Amino acid sequence: MSAARKRKNRAIAAETRIGLVRRARRMNRTLGAAFPDAHCELDFTTPLELAVATILSAQCTDVRVNLTTPALFAKYRSARDYAEANRAELEEYIRPTGFYRNKTSSLMGLGQALVTGFDGELPHTMGELVKLPGIGRKTANVILGNAFGVPGITVDTHFGRLVRRWKWTEDEDPVKVEHAVGELIERKEWTMLSHRVIFHGRRVCHARKPACGACVLAGDCPSFGLGPTDPAVAAGLIKGPEREHLLDMVGL
């Protein structure tokens, strides 16, 4: 472990609660400047489409889901369409997303639950959403934040990994992570924070080799040094359309 990282670890160990809140909010502001166009990367036009796309995204990339959903959404336009779907046919539409049999069951069950309990419309409260087939708390937060404008924190793999690296929390349980982070960041920021963190995880703070030496959060990150610290090496690890902007922010 480098001397710089040891110093950061000591500083984090001595960090007060108010210090953590200030650091977390400062990092959120930096991410806001880094990713001003952060958004849900699943394509959708209605709450139902977002719910379906999010269900399909389990163990699948957003890119693959977005390649699959245009034909699916053209065929299945309403909750009743999913409720009355031919199972074999629906399975073929979503086969590329993986785990298609389980996902088909979820989509048909979702359609049936919406038709019988909600006049075919997706509800917009956490309590109602999580009772629907295929929708857990993470999916519900995606729907609430992006389809209904209700602030929510989406704890996916990237989000959990990054906030633990940043020592915002040590919790592994997604619900505990959601509540811990929610106590640090203003509620109105929750949905955008989720997008920013996920963008950062996909483009910069990779699981195996984070681009530490070219990261806009380097000054506030207690895990700096986990990846290459040489700016030129780290710059080569940054992905995505924001690459030039991110490198410009760190003077590269």
Disulfide bonds with the S-S distance in Angstrom:
none
